[in-house]
Amino acid sequence: MPDTIYTILPSPFSSIGLAATSKGLYRLEIGVPSESSFVALLKKEHHAIPVREDVFFDSIKKALSRYWAGKPIEFDLKLDLFRATPFQVGVWRTLCTIPYGQTRTYDWVAEQIGRPSASRAVGNACGRNRLPILIPCHRVIRKDGALGGYAGGLRIKKFLLRLEDRRQ
């Protein structure tokens, strides 16, 4: 396997880029404007030329198709969380425990990781999540019920929450 492989696929709101190393999937990029821009991003991250490999991503494509159809799914994928701090990994693992169709607050995540005063840092970790949807940071909202932020934009966060049929 080359150092980095990738594919581009459609979604209901934009093109999505997926990238993996031999350790696992490490990026799901929402809103890829072009294949060349995604390749440039991957090249910068890994200092190697990524290779397009569509077949490798067949299982994630099928899982995402089910997800876009509004069917609950748990993504059981091998992930490569390179360049993540232990704090970020703890936040992301906690996000993966939030059930499909449910939301939790930034405060709740902070409490779950044993850092109850770190809700702002939790928000920052969510913003640095390189695997949105798969690590469901869209399911985290503010304690007042407001959506908070989303690296892919609030329009997409709203779309994902509506898709999971829990928030308008």
ChimeraX attribute file (.defattr): number of C-alpha atoms within 10 A of each C-alpha:
attribute: neighborCount
match mode: 1-to-1
recipient: residues
	/A:1	8
	/A:2	13
	/A:3	14
	/A:4	25
	/A:5	22
	/A:6	23
	/A:7	23
	/A:8	20
	/A:9	14
	/A:10	14
	/A:11	13
	/A:12	11
	/A:13	11
	/A:14	14
	/A:15	16
	/A:16	21
	/A:17	21
	/A:18	23
	/A:19	25
	/A:20	24
	/A:21	18
	/A:22	14
	/A:23	13
	/A:24	15
	/A:25	23
	/A:26	20
	/A:27	22
	/A:28	22
	/A:29	18
	/A:30	22
	/A:31	17
	/A:32	18
	/A:33	12
	/A:34	12
	/A:35	16
	/A:36	10
	/A:37	11
	/A:38	22
	/A:39	22
	/A:40	14
	/A:41	13
	/A:42	20
	/A:43	14
	/A:44	11
	/A:45	11
	/A:46	12
	/A:47	12
	/A:48	14
	/A:49	15
	/A:50	22
	/A:51	15
	/A:52	17
	/A:53	17
	/A:54	14
	/A:55	9
	/A:56	13
	/A:57	18
	/A:58	12
	/A:59	11
	/A:60	16
	/A:61	17
	/A:62	11
	/A:63	17
	/A:64	19
	/A:65	15
	/A:66	13
	/A:67	18
	/A:68	15
	/A:69	12
	/A:70	15
	/A:71	14
	/A:72	15
	/A:73	13
	/A:74	13
	/A:75	15
	/A:76	9
	/A:77	11
	/A:78	12
	/A:79	17
	/A:80	17
	/A:81	18
	/A:82	11
	/A:83	9
	/A:84	15
	/A:85	11
	/A:86	9
	/A:87	14
	/A:88	19
	/A:89	16
	/A:90	18
	/A:91	24
	/A:92	25
	/A:93	15
	/A:94	18
	/A:95	22
	/A:96	17
	/A:97	12
	/A:98	17
	/A:99	14
	/A:100	17
	/A:101	16
	/A:102	13
	/A:103	21
	/A:104	18
	/A:105	21
	/A:106	25
	/A:107	20
	/A:108	19
	/A:109	25
	/A:110	21
	/A:111	14
	/A:112	14
	/A:113	15
	/A:114	11
	/A:115	15
	/A:116	14
	/A:117	11
	/A:118	16
	/A:119	18
	/A:120	12
	/A:121	16
	/A:122	27
	/A:123	23
	/A:124	14
	/A:125	20
	/A:126	25
	/A:127	16
	/A:128	16
	/A:129	24
	/A:130	20
	/A:131	22
	/A:132	21
	/A:133	18
	/A:134	23
	/A:135	22
	/A:136	23
	/A:137	30
	/A:138	27
	/A:139	26
	/A:140	27
	/A:141	20
	/A:142	17
	/A:143	13
	/A:144	8
	/A:145	12
	/A:146	10
	/A:147	19
	/A:148	16
	/A:149	18
	/A:150	21
	/A:151	17
	/A:152	14
	/A:153	11
	/A:154	14
	/A:155	10
	/A:156	18
	/A:157	22
	/A:158	18
	/A:159	16
	/A:160	21
	/A:161	19
	/A:162	14
	/A:163	18
	/A:164	19
	/A:165	13
	/A:166	14
	/A:167	16
	/A:168	8
